[in-house]
Amino acid sequence: MKEKDQVANIVSALYRNRKRLIYLGLIAFVISAAITLLMPNYYQATTVFYPTSEDLIKPEKLFGGAQTDLRFYGTDAEMDRLIAMAQSPELYDYLIEEFDLTERYGISKDSRQWRTRVRNQLDKNLTIRKTRFDGIELSIEDTDPEIAAHMANSARQRLASIAERVLKSAQRSMIETLEETVAEKELMVSVLRDSLIRTRQYYGIYNIDAQSEHFAGLISQLETDLEKERVKFDILSANPRISRDTLTFIEANLRGMEQQYRFLTESGDEEELSGLRRMNVGMPLIQMLQSQHYREYTQLDYDRMRLKNLRAAYRAPFKAVFVIQEAYPPDRKVRPKRSLIVLASVFFVVFFGALGIVAAESIDKDAIKKITSS
């Protein structure tokens, strides 16, 4: 029963003060309507685009040699990079200077932290987000629909320019690094070539395979001929009918062949190397220099090709975004929602007014008199 009495008292108090609540609601309606009419209309212009893939600036993708197919549209990584660049001070400062936003937002450059205030205001009016179709939507709000569209398109173009410059800068760094590598390898290849020429001249080795085969055949034939001459000399020297001059000639020929054999096969001091010994000492050095020269020259040729392709990719035109939708001047405002503001104002004023009436009616008047009279 007490709860029913309390509800009845509340309803009774509201009914007795219904005119006050109505007048309060009317006042709130008039004031909020007047305030909202003074608020400027804001129009939102939107442009939609997709990021391009980094594959479009990679030489191995453009000129072949890659293991995967060429992608035209960027992935989440490219999208995140563009969104991060859209929040960079460079884009904000460009829009501030290009559209004189300090004057447009009514912020004086003489005030403290004016640039931060302008950026904060621009941040409220600029929105960039991913769409459900994996695109990027850039929106800008302004009181002038033409300016809003122009700002949105300019922001997208500047964003694409920033992304292109960053990627081209990375390409330029790669080119400079590769140019230094190619220059160092060219010097190394030149030094190895000169060393190889000098070593060949010193050891007299110009064709390892041909000269090895020649030496092997020459020594084998010389050993055979030498053995035949020895046997011949031994047989003839035992025959008393052979003249001394003939034996002297055969002996001299034998000594010459033996000297030739020693020249080809015997070793001596480092400075007196000759024949096969000279070849055996020089051959590993020349083989090592040839192998090293071949490896470095092959790598140099590969690096030159990479550098050529990288320069071609750097000079090739590149667009960081694919534009799906240009921003056009909108014909409908996005804010303020005047009807919602007015209704919400009337509701809250009447609601809190009713709470005040109920609170006033629930206070014990006798207790108030005692407090005030004491």
C-alpha positions in Angstrom: 0.0 0.0 0.0 2.8 2.4 0.8 4.4 1.8 -2.7 1.0 2.6 -4.3 0.7 5.7 -2.2 4.1 6.9 -3.3 3.4 6.3 -7.0 0.1 8.1 -6.6 1.8 11.0 -4.9 4.4 11.2 -7.7 1.7 11.2 -10.4 -0.4 13.7 -8.5 2.6 16.0 -8.1 3.4 15.8 -11.8 -0.2 16.4 -12.7 -0.5 19.5 -10.5 2.7 20.9 -12.1 1.9 19.8 -15.7 1.7 23.4 -16.9 5.1 24.1 -15.5 6.6 21.1 -17.3 4.9 22.1 -20.5 6.2 25.7 -20.2 9.6 24.3 -19.4 9.6 22.1 -22.4 8.4 24.9 -24.7 11.2 27.1 -23.4 13.8 24.4 -24.0 12.4 23.8 -27.4 12.6 27.5 -28.4 16.1 28.0 -26.9 17.6 24.8 -28.4 15.9 25.5 -31.8 17.4 29.0 -31.8 20.9 27.6 -30.9 20.8 24.9 -33.5 19.7 27.4 -36.2 22.9 29.4 -35.4 25.0 26.3 -35.9 26.6 26.1 -39.4 25.9 23.2 -41.7 28.7 20.8 -42.3 29.0 18.8 -45.5 31.1 15.6 -45.9 33.0 14.8 -49.1 34.3 11.3 -49.5 36.9 9.7 -51.9 37.6 6.0 -52.1 40.8 4.4 -53.3 42.9 1.2 -53.1 46.6 1.1 -52.4 48.8 -0.3 -55.1 51.1 -3.2 -54.5 54.9 -2.7 -53.9 55.3 -5.4 -56.6 54.9 -2.6 -59.2 58.3 -1.1 -58.2 60.2 -4.4 -57.7 62.5 -5.1 -60.7 62.2 -8.9 -60.2 58.4 -8.6 -60.5 58.5 -6.2 -63.4 61.2 -7.8 -65.5 60.7 -11.5 -64.6 62.6 -13.8 -62.3 60.2 -13.8 -59.4 58.7 -17.0 -58.1 55.3 -15.5 -57.4 52.8 -13.7 -59.7 52.7 -9.9 -59.9 50.1 -8.3 -57.6 48.5 -5.0 -58.6 46.4 -4.2 -55.4 48.1 -3.8 -52.1 47.6 -5.9 -49.0 46.8 -4.9 -45.4 50.4 -3.8 -45.0 50.1 -1.2 -47.8 46.8 -0.1 -46.4 48.1 0.3 -42.9 51.1 2.3 -44.2 48.8 4.7 -46.1 46.5 5.2 -43.1 49.6 5.9 -40.9 50.8 8.4 -43.5 47.3 10.1 -43.5 47.8 10.9 -39.8 51.3 12.4 -40.4 52.0 16.1 -39.7 53.1 16.5 -43.3 49.6 15.9 -44.6 48.0 18.1 -42.0 50.4 20.9 -42.5 49.8 20.7 -46.3 46.1 21.1 -45.9 46.5 23.9 -43.3 48.7 25.9 -45.6 46.9 25.0 -48.9 43.4 25.9 -47.6 44.4 28.6 -45.0 42.6 26.6 -42.3 43.8 29.0 -39.5 41.5 31.7 -40.9 38.8 29.2 -41.9 38.6 27.8 -38.4 38.9 31.2 -36.8 42.2 30.6 -35.0 44.7 33.4 -34.9 48.4 32.6 -35.6 49.3 34.9 -32.7 47.6 32.7 -30.2 49.5 30.0 -28.2 49.7 26.6 -29.8 47.7 27.7 -32.8 49.1 25.0 -35.0 48.1 22.3 -32.5 44.6 23.7 -32.2 44.2 23.8 -36.0 45.5 20.2 -36.3 43.0 19.1 -33.7 40.2 20.8 -35.4 41.2 19.3 -38.8 41.5 15.9 -37.1 37.9 16.1 -36.1 36.8 16.9 -39.6 39.1 14.4 -41.4 38.2 10.7 -41.3 40.2 7.8 -42.9 39.2 4.2 -42.5 39.1 0.8 -44.2 36.0 -0.1 -46.0 34.3 -3.6 -45.9 35.6 -4.1 -49.5 39.2 -3.7 -48.4 39.5 -0.2 -49.8 40.4 3.1 -48.1 37.8 5.8 -47.5 38.9 9.4 -46.9 36.3 11.9 -45.8 36.5 15.6 -44.9 33.8 17.8 -43.5 33.5 21.5 -44.1 30.8 24.2 -44.1 31.4 24.7 -47.9 30.6 21.5 -50.0 33.0 22.7 -52.7 35.8 23.2 -50.3 35.1 19.8 -48.7 35.4 18.0 -52.0 38.5 19.9 -53.0 40.2 19.2 -49.6 39.3 15.5 -49.8 40.8 15.1 -53.3 43.8 17.2 -52.4 44.4 15.1 -49.3 44.2 11.9 -51.3 46.7 13.2 -53.9 49.1 14.4 -51.3 48.8 11.1 -49.5 49.7 9.3 -52.7 52.6 11.7 -53.3 54.0 11.0 -49.8 53.7 7.2 -50.3 55.4 7.5 -53.7 58.2 9.6 -52.3 58.9 7.2 -49.5 59.0 4.2 -51.8 61.1 6.0 -54.4 63.5 7.1 -51.6 63.9 3.5 -50.5 64.6 2.5 -54.1 67.1 5.3 -54.4 68.9 4.0 -51.3 69.0 0.5 -52.8 70.4 1.9 -56.1 73.2 3.9 -54.3 74.1 0.8 -52.2 74.2 -1.4 -55.3 76.3 1.2 -57.2 78.9 1.1 -54.4 78.9 -2.7 -54.5 79.4 -2.7 -58.3 82.2 -0.2 -58.1 84.0 -2.3 -55.4 83.5 -5.5 -57.4 84.8 -3.8 -60.6 88.0 -2.8 -58.8 88.3 -6.3 -57.3 87.8 -7.9 -60.8 90.4 -5.6 -62.3 93.0 -6.4 -59.6 92.3 -10.2 -60.0 92.7 -9.9 -63.8 96.0 -8.0 -63.5 97.3 -10.6 -60.9 96.2 -13.4 -63.2 98.1 -11.9 -66.2 101.3 -11.3 -64.2 101.2 -14.8 -62.7 100.7 -16.4 -66.1 103.6 -14.4 -67.5 105.9 -15.3 -64.6 105.2 -19.1 -64.8 104.7 -19.2 -68.5 101.3 -20.9 -68.2 98.6 -19.7 -70.5 96.5 -22.8 -71.0 96.6 -25.2 -68.2 94.9 -28.1 -69.9 96.9 -27.9 -73.2 100.2 -27.2 -71.5 99.7 -30.1 -69.0 98.9 -32.5 -71.8 101.9 -31.2 -73.8 104.3 -31.6 -70.8 103.0 -35.1 -70.0 103.5 -36.2 -73.7 106.9 -34.5 -73.9 108.3 -36.1 -70.8 106.9 -39.5 -71.7 108.5 -39.3 -75.2 111.8 -38.0 -73.7 112.0 -40.9 -71.2 111.5 -43.4 -74.1 114.0 -41.7 -76.3 116.5 -41.4 -73.4 116.3 -45.1 -72.6 116.8 -45.9 -76.3 119.9 -43.7 -76.4 121.4 -45.3 -73.3 120.9 -48.8 -74.7 122.3 -47.7 -78.0 125.4 -46.0 -76.4 126.1 -49.1 -74.2 125.9 -51.5 -77.2 128.0 -49.3 -79.5 130.6 -48.5 -76.8 131.2 -52.3 -76.4 131.9 -52.7 -80.2 135.6 -51.9 -81.0 134.9 -51.3 -84.6 132.8 -48.1 -83.8 134.9 -45.0 -84.2 135.6 -42.7 -81.3 134.0 -39.8 -83.0 130.7 -41.6 -83.4 130.7 -42.6 -79.7 131.5 -39.0 -78.7 128.6 -37.7 -80.8 126.2 -40.3 -79.3 127.4 -39.5 -75.8 127.0 -35.8 -76.3 123.4 -36.4 -77.6 122.7 -38.6 -74.6 124.0 -35.9 -72.2 121.8 -33.3 -73.9 118.8 -35.5 -73.5 119.6 -36.1 -69.9 120.0 -32.4 -69.3 116.7 -31.7 -71.0 115.0 -34.4 -68.8 116.5 -32.9 -65.6 115.3 -29.4 -66.8 111.8 -30.7 -67.1 111.5 -32.9 -64.0 114.0 -31.9 -61.3 113.3 -29.2 -58.8 115.5 -26.4 -57.7 115.4 -23.1 -55.8 112.2 -21.0 -56.0 113.9 -18.6 -58.3 115.3 -21.4 -60.5 112.1 -23.3 -61.1 111.8 -24.7 -64.5 109.9 -27.2 -66.6 107.3 -29.4 -65.0 108.3 -28.2 -61.5 107.6 -24.6 -62.6 104.3 -25.6 -63.9 103.3 -27.6 -60.8 104.1 -24.6 -58.6 102.3 -22.1 -60.8 99.3 -24.1 -61.8 97.5 -24.0 -58.4 98.0 -20.3 -58.1 96.6 -19.7 -61.6 93.7 -22.1 -61.0 92.9 -20.2 -57.8 93.1 -16.8 -59.5 91.0 -18.1 -62.4 88.3 -19.5 -60.1 88.2 -16.3 -58.0 88.1 -14.1 -61.1 85.3 -16.1 -62.6 83.2 -16.0 -59.4 83.7 -12.3 -58.9 83.0 -11.5 -62.6 79.9 -13.6 -62.6 78.6 -11.8 -59.4 79.6 -8.5 -61.0 77.6 -9.3 -64.1 74.6 -10.3 -62.0 74.9 -7.1 -59.9 75.1 -5.0 -63.0 71.9 -6.5 -64.3 70.2 -5.9 -61.0 71.4 -2.3 -61.0 70.1 -1.8 -64.6 66.7 -3.3 -63.7 66.5 -1.3 -60.5 67.3 2.0 -62.3 64.6 1.1 -64.9 62.1 0.5 -62.2 63.1 3.7 -60.4 62.5 5.7 -63.6 59.2 4.0 -64.4 56.1 5.9 -63.4 54.4 4.7 -60.3 51.1 5.5 -58.7 50.6 4.7 -55.0 46.8 4.5 -55.2 44.0 3.3 -57.6 41.2 5.9 -57.4 37.8 4.3 -57.2 35.7 7.3 -56.4 36.6 11.0 -56.7 35.2 13.3 -54.0 32.3 15.4 -55.3 30.5 18.4 -53.6 27.8 16.8 -51.4 24.3 18.2 -51.6 23.2 17.0 -48.1 24.6 18.1 -44.8 25.9 15.5 -42.3 25.6 17.7 -39.2 24.1 19.2 -37.1 21.1 17.0 -36.7 18.8 19.8 -35.5 15.7 17.8 -34.9 17.6 15.3 -32.7 19.3 18.0 -30.8 16.0 19.8 -30.1 14.2 16.6 -29.1 17.0 15.6 -26.8 17.1 19.0 -25.2 13.4 19.1 -24.6 13.4 15.5 -23.2 16.3 16.1 -20.8 14.9 19.5 -19.6 11.4 18.0 -18.9 12.9 14.9 -17.4 15.2 16.7 -14.9 12.3 19.2 -14.3 10.1 16.3 -13.3 12.8 14.9 -11.1 13.1 18.3 -9.4 9.3 18.5 -8.8 9.2 14.9 -7.4 12.2 15.7 -5.1 10.5 19.0 -3.9 7.2 17.2 -3.2 8.9 14.4 -1.3 10.6 16.7 1.2 9.0 17.1 4.6 7.8 20.7 4.9 7.6 20.5 8.7 11.2 19.4 8.9 12.2 22.3 6.7 10.3 24.8 8.9 12.1 23.4 12.0 15.5 23.8 10.3 14.8 27.3 9.1 13.3 28.5 12.4 16.2 27.1 14.6 
